[in-house]
Amino acid sequence: MPGLPELAVIAFVAVLVFGPDKLPEFAKQAAQLVKQVRRMANTARDELRSELGPEYADLELRDLDPRTIVKKHIAEVLEEDDDEPVRPTRRGQRPLGTGEVPPYDSEAT
């Protein structure tokens, strides 16, 4: 999302390119385009909800974003991991305790 300085630069360039006379007309057209795109997105969402049935009545399009899905699953796994005790990964090995130094082999490469 652009900040105030970026918007000021965009507005300045728009005035230079289109001129102050045509700028209100272009702003009106841009607003109409945004309204039309928003209406199309809402229509697509409503059609998707009706096709999927009542169990998906609260579906939002942002819920279908892969990043959101991955974040949700990672959060669920992290919550589950907090409840489970730590188990050794190999027979006879265990995780290091707090402040415990790992073994060191001076002959290893």
N, C-alpha and C positions, 0 to 999 in steps of 0.2 A: 504494500500500500504506500503510495507516494506521500511524502511529507509536505509541509507548507512551502519550503523552498523549491521543491520539484514542481509543485503545482503553479507557483509563480512563474517559473521559467517556461512551463508549457503554455500558460496564458499569454505571456509576452511574445513567444514565438507565434502563437495563433493570431494575435493582433497584427504582427508583422506580415504573416503569410496571407491571411484572409482579409485584413483591413477591419477597422472598427465598424464599418457599415454592415458587413455580411456576418460578423461574429454572432450576433443574437440569433440569426436564422440558423446557423450551424449548431448553436447550442440547443435550440428547439428541436432540430432534427436528431441530435445525439440523445436528448432526453426521450424522444419518441422511440428511438431504437432500443434504448435500455429498457423501457416499459414493455416493448414487444418481446424482447429476449426473456425478460422475467416472466411474462405471461406464458411463453412457450415452455419454459422450464417448469412452471407450476402445472401446466397441462400434462407434461410428460410424467411428472411425479404422481399426479392424480391417476393417470392411466395405469401406471405401474402398480400403484396401491390397489386399484380395482382388479387388476389381472392376478395379483398375488393372493388376494383374499383378505378376510378380516384379521387373520393373525399378523399381518404386516401393515395394519392400519396406521401405526405410528412411524412408518418408515420415512426416513429423510434421505435425500440423495447423497449427503455427505457421509452417511453410514456405509455407502458402497465404495468409498475412497479406499484403495488398498493400504495407504498409510494408516488410516484410522483403524482398519481391521487388524493390521499387524500390531499397532500400539495396544489395542484392546487385548489381543491374545498374549502379548508379552506381559502386560499387567496382570492378567489372570494367572500365568505361569509363575510369576514372581510371588504372588500372594500364596499360591499353593506351596512353593518351595520354602516359605517361611515356617510352615507348619510341619514339614517333614524333617526328621532327624538326619544328620549327615552320615552317610554310609561310606565305608572304604571302597575305593575303586578296584583294588586288587586284593587277592588273598593275603592276609597278614599285614597289609598296609593300612594306615589311618591318616586322616588329615592332621597337620601340625597344630599344636595348641597355641594359645596366645603367648607370644614372646619366645616360642621354641624355635631354635635355629635348625634349618634343614641340614641333613648330612652332606659332607663334602668329600669327594674322592679326588685326591691330588694326582692319581695316576690316570684319571679319565681325560680324554682329549677335549 
